[in-house]
Amino acid sequence: MTKSTQLKNTNLDKKILGIVGGIGPETTSKFYLELIEKSRMVCDSYPSIIIDSISFPFSLEEEIIQESKNENKIFPILKESIARFNKIGVNLIVIPCNTVHVFIDGLRKESNVPIISIIDETIKRIKDGNYRNVGLLASKKTIDSKLYEIPMKKNGTNIILPTDKEQKEISKIIVETIRNKITEKRKNVIKEVIKNLIKRGSDVVVLGCTDLQIILNNYEFDVELLDSFEILLESTFQRIMKKGELK
């Protein structure tokens, strides 16, 4: 029996994964498709996945990402999604969006089902890599809420942030990416911000917004990019594969 055949005989433990989607839609779609591809490579069946694509005004999304305000308006929508998943009976919930993890503690209180934190998983990767000077690209709300900064400092890690001017551009680019309006010129702006973070001492740069991987996955830089999207994806898949109770 060949190795590939042995892998294909690996059965998934029949867990149901719930994905809170729609923030943004392209990232949600890619997260689903890459989970399917991972299972195709090592299993003889696909995982059971339910996507709840939440609906909220575009203007609210832009306010949260660019202006770091009115995020509390989205919290009830997220709670409803978590409640639906609990009612359906999923075994695990993921939210492929860094920004709304400002509510992770509150959402976990609403759920009897484990919710993976993209922030916690990325921080673990930073710690495992023993990175000391970490550049961060994220939405203004993620930056202002210190979602990465607080746990990184507890680990003795130095965080290097974009300038205020650069942050405004990053937040605009995130919105443009979600709206599928990103241009090559705008991609070059984000590439320059990364180069500036490296010049200022970053030995790794974290993509703390899951939509940034859409525009940066084909570029190489002088340091490694830690993509929170890929980190959450791998962590989710490993939990799906794991036998027994999820945590």
C-alpha positions in Angstrom: 0.0 0.0 0.0 1.4 3.4 -1.0 1.7 6.3 1.4 -0.9 8.3 -0.6 -3.3 5.4 -0.3 -2.7 5.2 3.4 -3.4 8.9 3.8 -6.6 8.6 1.8 -7.8 5.9 4.2 -7.7 8.4 7.0 -11.3 9.1 8.2 -12.4 12.4 9.6 -13.9 12.3 13.0 -17.4 13.4 12.2 -17.5 16.9 13.7 -19.5 19.8 12.4 -17.6 23.1 12.0 -19.5 26.4 12.1 -17.9 29.3 10.2 -19.1 32.8 11.0 -18.8 34.3 7.5 -19.3 37.4 5.5 -16.5 39.5 7.1 -15.5 39.5 4.3 -17.1 37.1 1.8 -14.0 36.3 -0.3 -12.0 35.4 2.8 -14.9 33.2 4.0 -15.0 31.4 0.7 -11.3 30.8 0.6 -11.3 29.5 4.2 -13.9 27.0 3.2 -12.2 25.9 0.0 -8.8 25.5 1.6 -10.3 23.4 4.4 -11.8 21.2 1.7 -8.5 21.0 -0.1 -6.6 20.0 3.0 -9.1 17.2 3.7 -8.9 16.1 0.1 -5.1 15.6 0.5 -5.3 13.4 3.6 -8.8 12.0 4.0 -11.4 10.0 2.1 -14.2 12.4 2.9 -14.9 16.1 3.3 -15.5 17.8 6.7 -19.0 18.8 7.7 -19.1 22.6 7.5 -21.9 25.1 8.0 -21.3 28.7 7.0 -23.5 31.5 8.5 -22.8 34.5 6.3 -23.9 37.4 8.6 -25.5 40.5 7.1 -24.8 44.1 8.3 -24.5 47.5 6.6 -21.4 48.2 4.5 -21.2 51.6 6.2 -20.9 49.9 9.6 -18.1 47.7 8.4 -16.2 50.7 7.1 -16.7 52.6 10.4 -15.2 49.7 12.4 -12.3 49.1 10.1 -11.3 52.7 9.2 -12.5 54.8 12.1 -12.5 52.2 15.0 -16.0 53.1 16.1 -19.5 51.7 16.4 -18.2 48.1 16.7 -20.9 47.4 19.4 -23.5 47.5 16.7 -22.2 44.3 15.2 -22.0 42.4 18.5 -25.7 41.5 18.6 -25.4 40.1 15.0 -22.4 38.0 16.0 -24.3 36.8 19.1 -27.2 35.7 16.9 -24.8 33.7 14.7 -23.3 32.0 17.7 -26.7 31.2 19.0 -27.7 29.6 15.7 -24.7 27.4 15.6 -25.3 26.3 19.2 -28.9 25.5 18.3 -27.9 23.5 15.2 -25.4 21.5 17.2 -22.0 22.3 15.7 -18.9 21.1 17.5 -16.6 23.9 16.8 -16.9 27.6 15.7 -14.4 29.8 13.9 -14.5 33.5 12.9 -12.0 34.3 10.1 -11.8 37.9 11.0 -9.3 39.5 13.5 -11.2 42.7 14.2 -14.4 41.2 15.6 -12.2 39.3 18.1 -12.7 42.3 20.3 -15.8 40.4 21.3 -14.3 36.9 21.7 -14.7 36.8 25.5 -18.4 37.9 25.2 -19.1 35.5 22.4 -17.5 32.6 24.3 -19.8 33.3 27.2 -22.8 33.0 24.9 -21.6 29.6 23.5 -21.6 26.0 24.8 -19.4 25.3 21.8 -15.7 26.0 21.6 -14.7 29.1 19.6 -11.2 29.2 18.3 -9.5 32.6 18.7 -7.4 33.7 15.7 -5.5 36.1 18.0 -4.6 33.3 20.5 -3.5 31.0 17.7 -1.3 33.7 16.0 0.3 34.7 19.3 1.2 31.0 19.9 2.9 31.0 16.5 4.8 34.1 17.4 5.9 32.6 20.7 6.9 29.3 19.1 9.0 31.1 16.5 10.7 33.1 19.3 10.2 36.3 17.3 11.3 39.4 19.3 10.4 42.3 17.0 7.1 41.9 15.3 5.5 44.2 12.8 1.8 44.2 12.6 -0.7 45.0 9.8 -4.3 45.2 10.9 -7.5 47.3 10.9 -7.6 50.4 13.0 -10.0 48.7 15.5 -7.6 45.8 15.9 -4.7 48.1 16.6 -6.7 50.5 18.9 -8.0 47.5 20.9 -4.4 46.2 21.4 -5.6 42.7 20.5 -2.1 41.7 19.6 -0.1 44.3 21.6 -1.2 43.3 25.1 -0.5 39.5 24.8 2.7 40.1 22.8 4.1 42.4 25.5 3.2 39.8 28.2 5.5 37.5 26.2 8.2 40.0 26.1 7.8 40.6 22.4 8.3 44.1 20.9 5.5 45.2 18.6 6.2 47.6 15.7 3.2 49.4 14.3 2.7 51.4 11.2 2.7 55.2 11.4 -0.7 57.0 11.8 -0.5 57.9 8.1 0.3 54.3 7.1 -2.5 53.0 9.3 -5.1 55.1 7.5 -3.9 53.7 4.2 -4.0 50.1 5.5 -7.5 50.5 6.8 -8.6 51.9 3.4 -6.9 49.1 1.5 -8.7 46.5 3.7 -12.1 48.0 2.8 -11.1 48.1 -0.9 -10.1 44.5 -0.7 -13.4 43.5 0.9 -15.2 45.4 -1.8 -13.1 43.8 -4.5 -11.9 47.2 -5.6 -8.2 46.8 -4.9 -5.7 48.0 -7.6 -2.1 47.3 -8.3 -1.2 50.8 -7.2 -2.9 50.2 -3.9 -1.1 46.9 -3.5 2.2 48.7 -3.9 1.2 51.0 -1.0 0.8 48.0 1.4 4.1 46.5 0.1 5.9 49.8 1.0 4.4 49.8 4.5 5.7 46.3 5.0 9.2 47.3 3.8 9.1 50.3 6.2 8.2 47.9 9.1 11.2 45.8 8.2 13.5 48.9 8.0 12.3 49.8 11.5 13.4 46.5 12.9 10.7 43.9 12.3 12.1 40.3 12.1 8.6 39.1 11.1 5.4 40.8 10.0 2.0 39.6 11.1 -0.9 39.9 8.7 -3.5 40.7 11.5 -6.3 41.0 9.0 -7.5 37.9 7.1 -8.3 39.9 4.0 -4.7 41.0 3.5 -3.6 37.5 2.4 -5.8 38.0 -0.7 -3.4 40.7 -2.0 -0.1 39.7 -0.5 0.1 35.9 -1.0 2.2 36.2 -4.2 4.9 38.5 -2.9 8.1 37.8 -1.1 9.8 40.1 1.5 13.1 40.1 3.4 11.3 38.6 6.4 8.6 36.0 7.0 5.0 37.0 6.8 2.9 35.3 9.5 -0.6 35.1 8.0 -3.3 34.9 10.7 -5.6 33.4 8.0 -3.3 30.5 7.4 -2.6 30.0 11.1 -6.4 29.8 11.9 -6.9 27.5 8.9 -4.3 25.1 10.0 -5.4 25.2 13.7 -9.0 24.6 12.6 -8.1 21.6 10.4 -6.0 20.0 13.1 -9.0 20.2 15.5 -11.3 18.7 12.9 -8.8 15.8 12.4 -8.4 15.2 16.2 -10.3 12.4 17.6 -12.5 13.0 20.7 -13.7 16.1 22.4 -12.8 19.5 21.2 -11.4 22.4 23.3 
